[in-house]
Amino acid sequence: MDDIMKLEIHGSILLITGMILVLIWSYYILEWWASVFGFLTLFFLIEAIWHYCIADYKRMKKDN
């Protein structure tokens, strides 16, 4: 597997994890400890976007 495919798979896993954490956070939003899920959700979603951007950059650089 090449680097681009690994980045996309890792980004997909992070995106799915972030969506699951959003669901958990929205279910327990009234609890004080649910803020942990909110912070983790933001982290995983930002990381997923970052991995997709890096994969697209490498693909564009590889094509040129």
MOQUISUL-V359555 format. One record per residue. RES is the residue in one letter. OMEGA is omega in whole degrees, 0 to 359 (* if undefined). Layout:
BEGIN
res: <RES RES>
omega: <OMEGA OMEGA>
END
This chain:
BEGIN
res: <M D D I M K L E I H G S I L L I T G M I L V L I W S Y Y I L E W W A S V F G F L T L F F L I E A I W H Y C I A D Y K R M K K D N>
omega: <180 184 183 180 178 179 180 178 179 177 178 178 178 179 179 178 178 179 177 178 175 179 178 180 181 178 183 188 182 179 183 183 180 178 176 178 177 179 178 178 178 181 183 180 177 178 178 178 180 180 178 179 179 179 178 178 179 179 179 180 180 180 182 *>
END
